[in-house]
Amino acid sequence: MNACILYLNNKRIEMIKLESDHMESKFWEKHRDSDKWDFAEITKTLDSPGEVILVGDSGLNTEYRRWLANHDRVLAKKLIAVIGSTLETKINPQLVSHFKEKYFRPRG
């Protein structure tokens, strides 16, 4: 498995990278509301996952999807789900397990 969950909200973006034998996490934070997200840096850090889920603020999900459509169509085609949510500022382990089981294809 080589998959990724991106949890986006206006203050923080968290990446959970799932591979066959381990999980890796990284996050980016905005210090001011006027700061812009560097989607190019975030996308480069994903390192070509096989599948991607976007979770979080609907407006930010849309903004990132538009950026992908204009700058990285290969990754845009790997989006398998976009889930709107504004309940938490960071993703919790139970949600990661749920998304892993529900959305990512098992590898044999």
C-alpha positions as semicolon CSV with decimal commas, in nm:
position;residue;x (nm);y (nm);z (nm)
1;M;0,000;0,000;0,000
2;N;0,119;0,348;-0,085
3;A;-0,162;0,583;0,011
4;C;-0,209;0,922;0,171
5;I;-0,469;1,110;0,374
6;L;-0,449;1,489;0,367
7;Y;-0,641;1,658;0,647
8;L;-0,692;2,024;0,558
9;N;-0,819;2,314;0,765
10;N;-0,745;2,685;0,760
11;K;-0,472;2,671;1,028
12;R;-0,311;2,331;0,970
13;I;-0,264;2,068;0,701
14;E;-0,168;1,720;0,814
15;M;-0,042;1,441;0,590
16;I;-0,075;1,078;0,694
17;K;0,125;0,857;0,459
18;L;0,038;0,488;0,475
19;E;0,276;0,230;0,343
20;S;0,267;-0,147;0,374
21;D;0,469;-0,170;0,692
22;H;0,447;0,176;0,852
23;M;0,274;0,511;0,879
24;E;0,439;0,852;0,851
25;S;0,294;1,187;0,956
26;K;0,386;1,545;0,873
27;F;0,206;1,875;0,918
28;W;0,223;2,237;0,807
29;E;0,081;2,529;1,004
30;K;-0,010;2,885;0,913
31;H;0,101;3,146;1,163
32;R;-0,128;3,417;1,025
33;D;-0,466;3,394;0,854
34;S;-0,325;3,599;0,565
35;D;-0,056;3,336;0,492
36;K;-0,109;3,123;0,181
37;W;-0,063;2,747;0,167
38;D;0,230;2,626;-0,041
39;F;0,050;2,347;-0,226
40;A;0,360;2,276;-0,437
41;E;0,566;2,191;-0,126
42;I;0,287;1,983;0,023
43;T;0,236;1,790;-0,300
44;K;0,609;1,724;-0,338
45;T;0,617;1,580;0,015
46;L;0,344;1,329;-0,073
47;D;0,599;1,147;-0,292
48;S;0,364;1,002;-0,555
49;P;0,112;0,799;-0,355
50;G;-0,107;0,545;-0,532
51;E;-0,426;0,681;-0,375
52;V;-0,518;1,002;-0,191
53;I;-0,807;1,110;0,031
54;L;-0,873;1,476;0,112
55;V;-1,049;1,540;0,442
56;G;-1,140;1,870;0,603
57;D;-1,260;2,219;0,520
58;S;-1,469;2,202;0,200
59;G;-1,341;2,535;0,068
60;L;-0,979;2,437;0,119
61;N;-1,043;2,092;-0,033
62;T;-1,182;2,266;-0,341
63;E;-0,890;2,510;-0,356
64;Y;-0,638;2,223;-0,339
65;R;-0,827;2,019;-0,601
66;R;-0,821;2,318;-0,836
67;W;-0,449;2,361;-0,775
68;L;-0,394;1,992;-0,853
69;A;-0,597;2,017;-1,175
70;N;-0,373;2,302;-1,292
71;H;-0,035;2,182;-1,160
72;D;-0,034;1,804;-1,101
73;R;-0,296;1,616;-1,300
74;V;-0,131;1,281;-1,230
75;L;-0,192;1,322;-0,855
76;A;-0,537;1,473;-0,917
77;K;-0,638;1,146;-1,086
78;K;-0,534;0,955;-0,773
79;L;-0,794;1,127;-0,553
80;I;-1,036;0,856;-0,446
81;A;-1,244;1,055;-0,194
82;V;-1,301;1,413;-0,081
83;I;-1,468;1,435;0,258
84;G;-1,583;1,763;0,410
85;S;-1,534;1,801;0,784
86;T;-1,477;2,094;1,019
87;L;-1,501;1,914;1,352
88;E;-1,135;1,883;1,450
89;T;-0,811;2,067;1,385
90;K;-0,614;1,745;1,338
91;I;-0,691;1,391;1,235
92;N;-0,727;1,128;1,506
93;P;-0,599;0,767;1,486
94;Q;-0,948;0,615;1,479
95;L;-1,031;0,818;1,169
96;V;-0,708;0,707;1,001
97;S;-0,799;0,342;1,067
98;H;-1,151;0,396;0,939
99;F;-1,035;0,560;0,615
100;K;-0,767;0,296;0,564
101;E;-1,018;0,013;0,586
102;K;-1,298;0,183;0,395
103;Y;-1,117;0,351;0,106
104;F;-0,777;0,204;0,035
105;R;-0,753;-0,111;-0,169
106;P;-0,596;-0,409;0,006
107;R;-0,268;-0,522;-0,142
108;G;-0,181;-0,889;-0,170
